[in-house]
Amino acid sequence: MTSSGYRSHARIPAGFGILIFTAALVLPQVRARAASTFGSSTPSARIQALGSTFAWTIPDMLTDITLNPARAWDAESLTFNYGLRNPNASALPFPVASYNSEPDFFNMDISRTNEIRIFGARALGWKWAMEAEWKLHHDDGCNQSEINPFSRSSGGDIRVEMRENCDIDDDNYARFDIASARRLGDRTVLGLRAGGTYRYDSRKMRDRTVSDVYEYDSDTGGYVPDYGRSRDRMRDSAEKLFAGYLEAGMTWKESGELVVRGGYAKGTFLTNDYDLLIDTRYDNYTGEINDYNYCLIEPREERDGESWLLSVSAKKRYQGGLIIAATGRHERGSFESDWGENFTQYSWGTHSALQIEDRFRIIGEGERSRSEAVFSIGKTYALEQRIDLTPGAHVLYRRKKFNEEGQAYISSLINENGGMSSLRSDFPVMFERTLSRTRLTLPIAIEFRAASFFHIYSGFGVNFTWTRDSEKNSLLLDQGGLDDQYFPDEMETDGNAFDSSYRATLGFSLRYREKLFFDMYTKSSIFPGDITYYYYAFDLRYVF
């Protein structure tokens, strides 16, 4: 096997009340959908085309070095690889509670990254491999659009509308790691790796709309204000995540591998929203304000947390080409939260005057854990010297859990028709969620060497998934407040779901004299009656 050709050697032939009530109903419906805080290594375009579940069970130099630093020793020549990637999503090390009072994990997706890998270099008795991956994106601009800036009705009334929208977006990602390997004796290789990732995603937005209507007065031949509406919306949000990791790997007797990884991650999340709506109506005769309504909503959230990782992976190759691989990993972390919403409304005019001022805030702390076990098996059969067929099985068990406890602070002031009522209350809140998922995948991979310079890769997988969802929420308000409404101190729900799906992958490779390689991958997830989610990745590699 060469460092670039990846020929398989494991083959054998062949309002306030509404606010609290909404929170009590919505919180039990919390969704836990987090990816790993540390993300996952993305396999090469070739392995993705054959099916990503075959990482480590189909020999592939790019993927094997990523999974085990000791495999850097196997590189026979200095190799340079440029890749276009779609990395797996990472998640902030805590659930995020959006302004509608629904806690949720925040996935930090990333796509279309650039990657450079260099391996096969030798120095100081070690062989070295380096990987760098990045995405830099910045976009800002303002657009002032005139939506029917001047229009006239059949009665002569004039409408003037203006809108201004400004956005500043930053979407940045960077990853770098370095691995080295050397022999310990005749049949054992030790590998070490250190690296880290940094993710920063932010958006600043402002959207302002103004609409005014002027009524034509036939008696005077002039115009008087009739109706006006303005809306001003702003958002300032930012997510940051740093993850660092250390890794040690070994290969021995050319048939076994062991990898141990430890990691630390820290993330922060901050968002401020501002939504102001003002409606104004005027008296058609005097031009004085007749009705006025002012409504301001200000959700805010700030969180920060950290997470620790420990994972162990092992692989065994048996005589006859059978490969078995297993991985166990556990993440655990803690976080602090501060989130809530301010609601203000004033109105007066022909209807009764109204003043509402609600303040809803939760300060808390929580813990998050994520455990995962993966078992893979595969065996490659050679058919007629041109086709490799690899059937296998892949079992994934994942369990995610988070809990958060804190104190909610509520204050409400309502003034209507001269009467005033106010309410201030503190009460404990608790969210707890456990989500476990077991997935069995039965994949088949096919590599067809149509010519020495052209290979075709394809994979097909059937997925069977069983999901169990258990959650417990507490939202307690003392009796006697808010018209003696009482919310139960504990609400529990359990659910089970079984699903099946299909996936097809396709790719190809162009190669020139075992020196220059181009591997291309496309993907589509196929569900009964639907084909969706296309994307691609590629590797351009040169062997010196």
Secondary structure, DSSP 8 states (H G I E B T S, - for coil): --TTT----SEEE--HHHHHHHHHHHGGG-B-----TT------HHHHHH-GGGBTTB--HHHHHHH-GGGGGG--S-EEEEEEE----EEEEEEEE-TTS-EEEEEE---SEEEEEEEEEEETTEEEEEEEEEE--EEEEEEEE-SSSSEE-TTS-EEEEEEEEEEEEEEEEEEEEEEEEEESSSSEEEEEEEEEEEEEEEEEEEEEEEEEEEEEETTTTEEEEEEEEEEEEEEEEEEEEEEEEEEEEEEETTTEEEEEEEEEEEEEEEEEEEEEEEEEEE-TTT--EEEEEEEEEEEEEEEEEEEEEEEEEEEEE-TTS-EEEEEEEEEEEEEEEEEEEEEEEEEESSS--EEEEEEEEEEEEEEEEEEEEEEEEE-EEEETTTEEEEEEEEEEEEEEEEEEEEEEEEEEEEEETTEEEEEEEEEEEEEEEEEEEEEEEEEEEEEEEEETTEEEEEEEEEEEEEEEEEEEEEE---TTSTTT----S-EEEEEEEEEEEEEEEEEEEEEETTTEEEEEEEEEEEETTEEEEEEEEEEEEEE-
